[in-house]
Amino acid sequence: MVATLYVMPVKPGRSDDFRVFVSDLMRSRRVEWAESHRRRGVTRQVVFLGHDGAGRDLAMVYSESPEPESAFASIA
């Protein structure tokens, strides 16, 4: 199993939009999200909001997959 952490900046003023998006994934779109993981071979994924040392918000996605290159390519 390979673990990967993707870190992307959140545009200033858009952190609440990110929180709503993640909330939708965990609630109303949970089944679709889980099916997407299975299709791509992702065995675990955690999405959260972090911060850098300068106080900027960062979208962080932690994924586990036996073949992360193919899982990532399927998203693209």
N, C-alpha and C positions, 0 to 999 in steps of 0.2 A: 504494500500500500504506500502510495506517495501522497504527502501532504503539501498543499500549496496555499499560500496566502497572497491574495490580490489586494492591493491598497490603491485607492483612487481618491483624489480630492473631491470634496463636495463644494460646489459653487457657494460663495457667501450668500446667505439668505435662503438656501434651499434645503437646509437640514431637516426642517419639518416635513418637506415633501419626501425626503428619503425615509423618514420614520413612517409616514403613511404608506409608502410603497412596501416596506418590509412588513408592516402590520397586515397589509392586504395579502402578501405571500403567506403569512402564517395563519391567516383566518380564511377568507373567502376563496383564495386560490391555492390553498394548501395541497389539495389532491392533485391539481395540475402541476404544481411545483415538484411534488414527490415523483410523479410520473416522468417528468422531464429529467430528474436525476437518474432514474432507472434506465431510461433510454440512452443517456450519455455515459453510463457506467460510474456515476458519482455515488459513493456509498455514504458519504456524510458531507453536509454543507451547513455552515453557520454564517449568518450575515449580521454585521453589527456596525455601529457608528463609533469611531474612535477620534482621538485628537492628537495633533502633533505638538511639539514643544512651543510653537508659536500661537497655540489656541485655535488653529484651523481644524475644521471637521474633516474626517476621512471616512469614506465607505470602505469597509474591510470585509472580504469574503474568504473564509477558510474552507477549503475543499479537500476531501480525501477520495482518491480514485486509484485503481491499479494501473491505469493508463491515462495520466493527466493530459498528455498532448492530444490524444484523440478526443477526450472529453471537452477540452478547450476549443479544439477545431470545430466540433459540432455546434458550439455556441456561435462562433463567428459565421 
